[in-house]
Amino acid sequence: QVQLVESGGGLVQAGGSLRLSCAATGRLFSSYAMGWFRQAPGKEREFVAASTSMYDGTYYADSVKGRFTISRDNAKKSLYLQMNMLKPEDTAVYYCAAGLRVIALTQENQYDYWGQGTQVTVSS
């Protein structure tokens, strides 16, 4: 069993930065693929970024590539999302997710555990 708790959300002006954190409990954190997803009001939840459990692979949605950076600290059982050059369209609730047998990193149904989410609001 894994529990995930996100933090670091808030209100920021366009062009600003935020760093989200996701703290995990449970064993075998390093074996999990980890992802960030987001859901804006009235929209479907969408993939943002993912970190594989092997080979330090990272993947990004085109909309955040070059602005967001995903990283993980397996010793601290933590996942991070550094968000720079934020835009109003980045406004959403951001969720951390973990999965042991994730093949398609962008597909939310591949992940087994989810956090409660943290709100990010970017003002214009």
N, CA and C atoms as an extended XYZ file, in Angstrom:
372
Properties=species:S:1:pos:R:3:atomname:S:1:resname:S:1:resid:I:1 pbc="F F F"
N         0.850       -1.192        0.000 N   GLN     1
C         0.000        0.000        0.000 CA  GLN     1
C         0.888        1.246        0.000 C   GLN     1
N         0.538        2.204       -0.823 N   VAL     2
C         1.285        3.457       -0.930 CA  VAL     2
C         0.325        4.607       -0.707 C   VAL     2
N         0.743        5.554        0.100 N   GLN     3
C        -0.018        6.795        0.256 CA  GLN     3
C         0.816        7.945       -0.282 C   GLN     3
N         0.152        8.847       -0.975 N   LEU     4
C         0.826        9.976       -1.617 CA  LEU     4
C         0.214       11.274       -1.126 C   LEU     4
N         1.066       12.219       -0.764 N   VAL     5
C         0.596       13.521       -0.292 CA  VAL     5
C         1.333       14.617       -1.048 C   VAL     5
N         0.573       15.416       -1.782 N   GLU     6
C         1.154       16.518       -2.544 CA  GLU     6
C         1.195       17.783       -1.703 C   GLU     6
N         2.145       18.644       -2.034 N   SER     7
C         2.234       19.963       -1.401 CA  SER     7
C         2.935       20.912       -2.365 C   SER     7
N         2.867       22.199       -2.050 N   GLY     8
C         3.593       23.190       -2.835 CA  GLY     8
C         2.752       24.001       -3.794 C   GLY     8
N         1.476       23.684       -3.895 N   GLY     9
C         0.628       24.466       -4.763 CA  GLY     9
C         0.379       25.858       -4.212 C   GLY     9
N        -0.241       26.696       -5.028 N   GLY    10
C        -0.538       28.053       -4.572 CA  GLY    10
C        -0.913       28.949       -5.722 C   GLY    10
N        -0.919       30.242       -5.442 N   LEU    11
C        -1.259       31.266       -6.420 CA  LEU    11
C         0.024       31.954       -6.866 C   LEU    11
N         0.213       32.063       -8.163 N   VAL    12
C         1.417       32.691       -8.700 CA  VAL    12
C         1.039       33.474       -9.950 C   VAL    12
N         1.786       34.506      -10.232 N   GLN    13
C         1.542       35.285      -11.446 CA  GLN    13
C         2.140       34.571      -12.661 C   GLN    13
N         1.590       34.875      -13.804 N   ALA    14
C         2.120       34.315      -15.045 CA  ALA    14
C         3.609       34.658      -15.165 C   ALA    14
N         4.379       33.660      -15.601 N   GLY    15
C         5.821       33.824      -15.687 CA  GLY    15
C         6.571       33.386      -14.448 C   GLY    15
N         5.830       33.136      -13.389 N   GLY    16
C         6.449       32.737      -12.139 CA  GLY    16
C         6.718       31.244      -12.068 C   GLY    16
N         7.177       30.811      -10.894 N   SER    17
C         7.570       29.416      -10.685 CA  SER    17
C         6.941       28.860       -9.414 C   SER    17
N         6.745       27.561       -9.423 N   LEU    18
C         6.337       26.815       -8.236 CA  LEU    18
C         7.023       25.462       -8.270 C   LEU    18
N         7.225       24.895       -7.088 N   ARG    19
C         7.769       23.548       -7.003 CA  ARG    19
C         6.813       22.678       -6.208 C   ARG    19
N         6.266       21.679       -6.855 N   LEU    20
C         5.381       20.742       -6.190 CA  LEU    20
C         6.183       19.566       -5.638 C   LEU    20
N         5.731       19.066       -4.510 N   SER    21
C         6.348       17.893       -3.910 CA  SER    21
C         5.289       16.830       -3.681 C   SER    21
N         5.720       15.586       -3.713 N   CYS    22
C         4.833       14.458       -3.437 CA  CYS    22
C         5.595       13.514       -2.516 C   CYS    22
N         5.105       13.378       -1.296 N   ALA    23
C         5.739       12.505       -0.322 CA  ALA    23
C         5.002       11.174       -0.290 C   ALA    23
N         5.754       10.092       -0.376 N   ALA    24
C         5.160        8.753       -0.419 CA  ALA    24
C         5.472        7.972        0.846 C   ALA    24
N         4.518        7.164        1.258 N   THR    25
C         4.765        6.204        2.331 CA  THR    25
C         4.701        4.812        1.724 C   THR    25
N         5.208        3.845        2.443 N   GLY    26
C         5.206        2.490        1.925 CA  GLY    26
C         6.566        2.086        1.425 C   GLY    26
N         6.632        0.850        1.003 N   ARG    27
C         7.910        0.291        0.578 CA  ARG    27
C         8.085        0.361       -0.932 C   ARG    27
N         9.305        0.119       -1.362 N   LEU    28
C         9.626       -0.066       -2.777 CA  LEU    28
C         9.352        1.177       -3.622 C   LEU    28
N         9.494        2.367       -3.040 N   PHE    29
C         9.242        3.584       -3.812 CA  PHE    29
C        10.060        3.589       -5.085 C   PHE    29
N        11.299        3.160       -5.013 N   SER    30
C        12.178        3.218       -6.185 CA  SER    30
C        11.697        2.307       -7.309 C   SER    30
N        10.834        1.372       -7.002 N   SER    31
C        10.323        0.443       -8.015 CA  SER    31
C         9.111        0.985       -8.754 C   SER    31
N         8.565        2.093       -8.274 N   TYR    32
C         7.349        2.641       -8.861 CA  TYR    32
C         7.659        3.637       -9.973 C   TYR    32
N         6.897        3.553      -11.049 N   ALA    33
C         6.834        4.673      -11.976 CA  ALA    33
C         5.985        5.741      -11.305 C   ALA    33
N         6.401        6.986      -11.433 N   MET    34
C         5.699        8.098      -10.784 CA  MET    34
C         5.287        9.116      -11.833 C   MET    34
N         4.104        9.662      -11.646 N   GLY    35
C         3.622       10.629      -12.616 CA  GLY    35
C         2.945       11.811      -11.973 C   GLY    35
N         2.898       12.893      -12.702 N   TRP    36
C         2.095       14.073      -12.358 CA  TRP    36
C         1.011       14.223      -13.423 C   TRP    36
N        -0.196       14.409      -12.957 N   PHE    37
C        -1.343       14.688      -13.808 CA  PHE    37
C        -2.001       15.958      -13.296 C   PHE    37
N        -2.852       16.566      -14.114 N   ARG    38
C        -3.567       17.757      -13.672 CA  ARG    38
C        -4.971       17.766      -14.252 C   ARG    38
N        -5.849       18.448      -13.538 N   GLN    39
C        -7.221       18.584      -13.991 CA  GLN    39
C        -7.680       20.016      -13.795 C   GLN    39
N        -7.994       20.649      -14.895 N   ALA    40
C        -8.511       22.010      -14.867 CA  ALA    40
C       -10.034       21.959      -14.750 C   ALA    40
N       -10.653       23.030      -14.259 N   PRO    41
C       -12.107       23.037      -14.113 CA  PRO    41
C       -12.809       22.731      -15.434 C   PRO    41
N       -13.726       21.769      -15.401 N   GLY    42
C       -14.506       21.432      -16.580 CA  GLY    42
C       -13.770       20.621      -17.622 C   GLY    42
N       -12.565       20.159      -17.286 N   LYS    43
C       -11.780       19.389      -18.252 CA  LYS    43
C       -11.412       18.018      -17.693 C   LYS    43
N       -11.005       17.136      -18.579 N   GLU    44
C       -10.533       15.814      -18.190 CA  GLU    44
C        -9.154       15.939      -17.540 C   GLU    44
N        -8.863       14.973      -16.684 N   ARG    45
C        -7.521       14.942      -16.121 CA  ARG    45
C        -6.535       14.581      -17.240 C   ARG    45
N        -5.375       15.246      -17.225 N   GLU    46
C        -4.410       15.021      -18.290 CA  GLU    46
C        -3.014       14.786      -17.742 C   GLU    46
N        -2.231       14.078      -18.528 N   PHE    47
C        -0.851       13.770      -18.193 CA  PHE    47
C         0.002       15.032      -18.254 C   PHE    47
N         0.926       15.145      -17.298 N   VAL    48
C         1.864       16.269      -17.279 CA  VAL    48
C         3.297       15.768      -17.464 C   VAL    48
N         3.714       14.858      -16.585 N   ALA    49
C         5.091       14.381      -16.625 CA  ALA    49
C         5.179       13.059      -15.872 C   ALA    49
N         6.216       12.268      -16.203 N   ALA    50
C         6.399       10.985      -15.534 CA  ALA    50
C         7.874       10.663      -15.382 C   ALA    50
N         8.155        9.876      -14.347 N   SER    51
C         9.510        9.407      -14.069 CA  SER    51
C         9.460        7.894      -13.963 C   SER    51
N        10.277        7.215      -14.751 N   THR    52
C        10.269        5.760      -14.709 CA  THR    52
C        11.053        5.253      -13.507 C   THR    52
N        10.849        3.997      -13.191 N   SER    53
C        11.572        3.397      -12.070 CA  SER    53
C        12.962        2.938      -12.487 C   SER    53
N        13.215        2.900      -13.761 N   MET    54
C        14.504        2.420      -14.256 CA  MET    54
C        15.070        3.424      -15.245 C   MET    54
N        16.392        3.464      -15.339 N   TYR    55
C        17.097        4.242      -16.353 CA  TYR    55
C        16.852        5.741      -16.253 C   TYR    55
N        16.300        6.206      -15.119 N   ASP    56
C        16.079        7.642      -14.926 CA  ASP    56
C        15.334        8.298      -16.083 C   ASP    56
N        14.409        7.568      -16.659 N   GLY    57
C        13.657        8.126      -17.770 CA  GLY    57
C        12.638        9.144      -17.314 C   GLY    57
N        12.505       10.223      -18.070 N   THR    58
C        11.491       11.228      -17.795 CA  THR    58
C        10.745       11.548      -19.082 C   THR    58
N         9.475       11.848      -18.928 N   TYR    59
C         8.622       12.114      -20.085 CA  TYR    59
C         7.715       13.281      -19.757 C   TYR    59
N         7.390       14.076      -20.776 N   TYR    60
C         6.611       15.286      -20.575 CA  TYR    60
C         5.530       15.433      -21.622 C   TYR    60
N         4.437       16.032      -21.217 N   ALA    61
C         3.446       16.471      -22.187 CA  ALA    61
C         4.041       17.603      -22.995 C   ALA    61
N         3.659       17.705      -24.243 N   ASP    62
C         4.196       18.754      -25.106 CA  ASP    62
C         3.926       20.141      -24.541 C   ASP    62
N         2.814       20.290      -23.860 N   SER    63
C         2.411       21.606      -23.361 CA  SER    63
C         3.319       22.123      -22.240 C   SER    63
N         4.090       21.232      -21.604 N   VAL    64
C         4.940       21.662      -20.497 CA  VAL    64
C         6.419       21.450      -20.779 C   VAL    64
N         6.726       20.823      -21.893 N   LYS    65
C         8.113       20.517      -22.220 CA  LYS    65
C         8.930       21.804      -22.290 C   LYS    65
N        10.088       21.789      -21.627 N   GLY    66
C        10.944       22.957      -21.609 CA  GLY    66
C        10.637       23.926      -20.481 C   GLY    66
N         9.491       23.750      -19.824 N   ARG    67
C         9.120       24.631      -18.706 CA  ARG    67
C         9.077       23.874      -17.379 C   ARG    67
N         8.660       22.626      -17.413 N   PHE    68
C         8.525       21.811      -16.198 CA  PHE    68
C         9.623       20.760      -16.157 C   PHE    68
N        10.045       20.417      -14.938 N   THR    69
C        11.038       19.372      -14.741 CA  THR    69
C        10.577       18.443      -13.622 C   THR    69
N        10.495       17.159      -13.934 N   ILE    70
C        10.140       16.161      -12.932 CA  ILE    70
C        11.421       15.534      -12.396 C   ILE    70
N        11.437       15.283      -11.098 N   SER    71
C        12.589       14.625      -10.493 CA  SER    71
C        12.113       13.807       -9.304 C   SER    71
N        12.972       12.902       -8.852 N   ARG    72
C        12.604       12.056       -7.715 CA  ARG    72
C        13.816       11.824       -6.836 C   ARG    72
N        13.568       11.652       -5.568 N   ASP    73
C        14.601       11.306       -4.600 CA  ASP    73
C        14.142       10.010       -3.939 C   ASP    73
N        14.683        8.898       -4.387 N   ASN    74
C        14.222        7.599       -3.878 CA  ASN    74
C        14.541        7.422       -2.397 C   ASN    74
N        15.634        7.994       -1.941 N   ALA    75
C        15.992        7.875       -0.525 CA  ALA    75
C        14.971        8.587        0.363 C   ALA    75
N        14.417        9.671       -0.136 N   LYS    76
C        13.418       10.433        0.625 CA  LYS    76
C        11.997       10.031        0.249 C   LYS    76
N        11.862        9.096       -0.686 N   LYS    77
C        10.535        8.668       -1.157 CA  LYS    77
C         9.718        9.873       -1.595 C   LYS    77
N        10.334       10.702       -2.402 N   SER    78
C         9.678       11.939       -2.813 CA  SER    78
C         9.785       12.157       -4.308 C   SER    78
N         8.772       12.796       -4.845 N   LEU    79
C         8.691       13.180       -6.243 CA  LEU    79
C         8.485       14.679       -6.289 C   LEU    79
N         9.077       15.320       -7.296 N   TYR    80
C         8.986       16.774       -7.409 CA  TYR    80
C         8.570       17.177       -8.821 C   TYR    80
N         7.997       18.363       -8.904 N   LEU    81
C         7.716       18.962      -10.202 CA  LEU    81
C         8.070       20.432      -10.116 C   LEU    81
N         9.165       20.803      -10.746 N   GLN    82
C         9.569       22.210      -10.830 CA  GLN    82
C         8.863       22.821      -12.027 C   GLN    82
N         8.078       23.848      -11.769 N   MET    83
C         7.294       24.484      -12.822 CA  MET    83
C         7.763       25.913      -12.998 C   MET    83
N         8.300       26.211      -14.158 N   ASN    84
C         8.779       27.552      -14.485 CA  ASN    84
C         7.963       28.143      -15.614 C   ASN    84
N         8.074       29.435      -15.791 N   MET    85
C         7.370       30.147      -16.877 CA  MET    85
C         5.885       29.748      -16.887 C   MET    85
N         5.263       29.781      -15.758 N   LEU    86
C         3.874       29.343      -15.645 CA  LEU    86
C         2.945       30.238      -16.443 C   LEU    86
N         1.905       29.617      -16.977 N   LYS    87
C         0.910       30.307      -17.790 CA  LYS    87
C        -0.465       30.129      -17.130 C   LYS    87
N        -1.388       31.028      -17.411 N   PRO    88
C        -2.737       30.855      -16.852 CA  PRO    88
C        -3.349       29.503      -17.195 C   PRO    88
N        -3.022       28.966      -18.356 N   GLU    89
C        -3.571       27.661      -18.741 CA  GLU    89
C        -2.979       26.493      -17.962 C   GLU    89
N        -1.985       26.752      -17.127 N   ASP    90
C        -1.461       25.719      -16.232 CA  ASP    90
C        -2.306       25.597      -14.958 C   ASP    90
N        -3.258       26.488      -14.790 N   THR    91
C        -4.123       26.440      -13.619 CA  THR    91
C        -4.900       25.129      -13.577 C   THR    91
N        -4.763       24.413      -12.475 N   ALA    92
C        -5.401       23.101      -12.341 CA  ALA    92
C        -5.099       22.537      -10.955 C   ALA    92
N        -5.773       21.453      -10.644 N   VAL    93
C        -5.374       20.641       -9.495 CA  VAL    93
C        -4.360       19.625      -10.003 C   VAL    93
N        -3.229       19.568       -9.345 N   TYR    94
C        -2.147       18.679       -9.759 CA  TYR    94
C        -2.113       17.455       -8.844 C   TYR    94
N        -2.049       16.289       -9.475 N   TYR    95
C        -2.068       15.019       -8.757 CA  TYR    95
C        -0.782       14.248       -8.982 C   TYR    95
N        -0.340       13.619       -7.936 N   CYS    96
C         0.793       12.702       -7.984 CA  CYS    96
C         0.236       11.276       -8.075 C   CYS    96
N         0.880       10.423       -8.870 N   ALA    97
C         0.415        9.056       -9.040 CA  ALA    97
C         1.593        8.091       -9.047 C   ALA    97
N         1.327        6.864       -8.615 N   ALA    98
C         2.368        5.835       -8.562 CA  ALA    98
C         1.829        4.525       -9.116 C   ALA    98
N         2.672        3.811       -9.841 N   GLY    99
C         2.272        2.517      -10.371 CA  GLY    99
C         3.453        1.578      -10.478 C   GLY    99
N         3.215        0.308      -10.222 N   LEU   100
C         4.284       -0.687      -10.290 CA  LEU   100
C         4.459       -1.273      -11.679 C   LEU   100
N         3.377       -1.378      -12.417 N   ARG   101
C         3.437       -2.037      -13.735 CA  ARG   101
C         2.916       -1.093      -14.802 C   ARG   101
N         3.502        0.078      -14.853 N   VAL   102
C         3.066        1.087      -15.819 CA  VAL   102
C         3.796        0.867      -17.132 C   VAL   102
N         3.029        0.660      -18.175 N   ILE   103
C         3.611        0.508      -19.510 CA  ILE   103
C         3.458        1.811      -20.287 C   ILE   103
N         2.246        2.336      -20.276 N   ALA   104
C         1.975        3.607      -20.946 CA  ALA   104
C         1.952        4.711      -19.895 C   ALA   104
N         3.027        5.456      -19.795 N   LEU   105
C         3.186        6.439      -18.724 CA  LEU   105
C         2.149        7.552      -18.764 C   LEU   105
N         1.614        7.832      -19.939 N   THR   106
C         0.675        8.939      -20.063 CA  THR   106
C        -0.762        8.558      -19.721 C   THR   106
N        -1.010        7.270      -19.491 N   GLN   107
C        -2.372        6.790      -19.263 CA  GLN   107
C        -2.656        6.655      -17.773 C   GLN   107
N        -3.629        7.413      -17.284 N   GLU   108
C        -3.866        7.434      -15.839 CA  GLU   108
C        -4.355        6.095      -15.315 C   GLU   108
N        -5.004        5.294      -16.154 N   ASN   109
C        -5.501        4.003      -15.663 CA  ASN   109
C        -4.382        2.993      -15.416 C   ASN   109
N        -3.163        3.364      -15.745 N   GLN   110
C        -2.020        2.492      -15.503 CA  GLN   110
C        -1.463        2.645      -14.078 C   GLN   110
N        -1.890        3.679      -13.393 N   TYR   111
C        -1.344        3.998      -12.071 CA  TYR   111
C        -2.262        3.440      -10.981 C   TYR   111
N        -1.635        2.944       -9.925 N   ASP   112
C        -2.381        2.268       -8.867 CA  ASP   112
C        -2.774        3.190       -7.716 C   ASP   112
N        -1.957        4.197       -7.445 N   TYR   113
C        -2.174        5.044       -6.264 CA  TYR   113
C        -2.154        6.514       -6.671 C   TYR   113
N        -2.991        7.292       -5.991 N   TRP   114
C        -3.135        8.713       -6.286 CA  TRP   114
C        -3.166        9.524       -4.995 C   TRP   114
N        -2.604       10.725       -5.090 N   GLY   115
C        -2.736       11.660       -3.992 CA  GLY   115
C        -4.043       12.429       -4.097 C   GLY   115
N        -4.261       13.317       -3.142 N   GLN   116
C        -5.499       14.100       -3.104 CA  GLN   116
C        -5.434       15.327       -3.992 C   GLN   116
N        -4.257       15.712       -4.391 N   GLY   117
C        -4.121       16.851       -5.285 CA  GLY   117
C        -3.759       18.138       -4.570 C   GLY   117
N        -3.137       19.039       -5.308 N   THR   118
C        -2.799       20.359       -4.796 CA  THR   118
C        -3.142       21.387       -5.873 C   THR   118
N        -3.764       22.477       -5.457 N   GLN   119
C        -4.249       23.479       -6.399 CA  GLN   119
C        -3.120       24.419       -6.825 C   GLN   119
N        -3.021       24.609       -8.125 N   VAL   120
C        -2.105       25.603       -8.699 CA  VAL   120
C        -2.947       26.596       -9.484 C   VAL   120
N        -2.812       27.868       -9.145 N   THR   121
C        -3.544       28.917       -9.830 CA  THR   121
C        -2.557       29.942      -10.358 C   THR   121
N        -2.624       30.185      -11.662 N   VAL   122
C        -1.725       31.136      -12.303 CA  VAL   122
C        -2.554       32.314      -12.797 C   VAL   122
N        -2.262       33.487      -12.278 N   SER   123
C        -3.019       34.679      -12.659 CA  SER   123
C        -2.323       35.395      -13.815 C   SER   123
N        -3.130       36.024      -14.642 N   SER   124
C        -2.570       36.728      -15.813 CA  SER   124
C        -2.222       38.158      -15.482 C   SER   124
